[in-house]
Amino acid sequence: MYRSSSALGRDAYVFLLDRLCAISTKVAKEVSAWLLYAEDERKFNVPVTVSLLQTRFIQVAELDVQLAKFILREFRSTVVDFAAKLVAACLAEIPPVATKEQFANVIDALKEATRSNKATDA
């Protein structure tokens, strides 16, 4: 899913992941936990995360809280870039995947990054 370069490929992998998780609640819990809580840079892929949000595989509210925590922990540039690009991509979709109010924690964390001179060009 994270290596797919096409939207169709990403969507197919998201669909298959959704079906797999529907079969096993244990798998669903493990996958959801990794997607939300792991600080694994491999998952900082905007198109994949947008697809996961569009299909409601992960919830905006949960992602907002966890992503804001990741940002504030150490203002790592990869996390700050990912968060800024993700919010922009979600708002740019038609219809939008989420509203800026749903990303309130992330936006506050990005503002804090700016105040702390830890912002990036994203």
C-alpha positions in Angstrom: 0.0 0.0 0.0 2.8 2.4 0.9 4.8 1.5 -2.1 2.0 1.8 -4.7 2.5 4.8 -7.0 -1.1 4.8 -8.4 -4.3 5.9 -6.7 -6.0 2.7 -8.0 -3.3 0.6 -6.4 -3.6 2.4 -3.1 -7.4 2.1 -3.1 -7.1 -1.6 -3.9 -4.7 -2.2 -1.0 -6.9 -0.1 1.4 -9.9 -2.2 0.3 -8.1 -5.5 0.9 -6.8 -4.2 4.3 -10.4 -3.3 5.2 -11.6 -6.8 4.2 -8.8 -8.5 6.1 -9.6 -6.5 9.2 -13.3 -7.3 8.9 -12.4 -11.0 9.1 -10.2 -10.7 12.2 -10.8 -8.2 15.0 -7.3 -9.0 16.3 -5.7 -7.9 13.0 -8.0 -4.9 12.9 -6.8 -3.8 16.4 -3.1 -4.3 15.5 -3.4 -2.5 12.2 -5.3 0.4 13.7 -2.8 0.7 16.6 0.1 0.8 14.2 -1.5 3.4 11.9 -2.4 5.7 14.8 0.3 5.2 17.5 3.5 3.9 15.9 6.1 6.6 15.1 7.2 4.7 12.1 8.2 7.1 9.3 7.2 4.6 6.6 3.5 5.5 7.4 4.1 9.2 6.8 2.7 9.0 3.3 0.1 11.6 2.5 -1.8 9.8 -0.4 -2.1 6.6 1.6 -3.3 8.4 4.8 -5.9 10.4 2.7 -7.2 7.1 1.3 -7.4 5.6 4.8 -9.3 8.6 6.0 -11.6 8.7 3.0 -12.6 5.1 3.7 -13.0 5.8 7.4 -10.4 3.1 8.1 -8.9 5.6 10.5 -10.8 8.4 12.1 -9.7 12.1 11.7 -10.2 12.8 15.4 -7.9 10.1 16.6 -5.3 10.9 13.9 -5.5 14.6 14.9 -4.6 13.9 18.5 -1.8 11.4 17.9 -0.2 13.5 15.1 -0.2 16.6 17.2 1.6 14.6 20.0 4.2 13.4 17.5 4.8 17.0 16.3 5.1 18.5 19.8 7.3 15.7 21.1 10.4 16.9 19.2 9.3 18.9 16.1 10.9 16.4 13.8 10.9 17.8 10.3 9.5 14.7 8.7 6.5 14.7 11.0 6.0 18.5 10.6 6.1 18.2 6.8 3.8 15.2 6.8 1.2 16.9 9.0 1.2 20.1 7.0 0.9 18.3 3.7 -1.8 16.0 5.1 -4.0 18.8 6.3 -3.6 20.6 3.0 -4.4 17.5 1.0 -7.5 16.7 3.1 -8.8 20.2 2.7 -8.1 20.2 -1.1 -10.1 17.0 -1.8 -13.6 17.4 -3.3 -15.4 16.9 -1.2 -12.9 17.6 1.6 -11.8 14.6 3.6 -11.9 16.7 6.8 -12.4 20.3 7.9 -9.7 22.4 9.5 -11.7 22.3 12.7 -11.2 18.5 12.7 -7.4 19.0 12.6 -7.5 21.6 15.4 -4.8 19.9 17.4 -2.5 19.4 14.4 -2.9 23.0 13.4 -2.1 24.2 16.9 1.0 22.0 17.0 2.1 23.4 13.6 1.6 26.9 15.0 3.8 26.0 17.9 6.4 24.6 15.5 6.4 28.0 13.8 6.7 29.9 17.1 9.6 27.7 18.1 11.3 28.2 14.7 10.9 24.5 14.0 8.6 24.9 11.0 9.5 23.5 7.6 8.8 24.8 4.1 5.8 22.4 3.6 
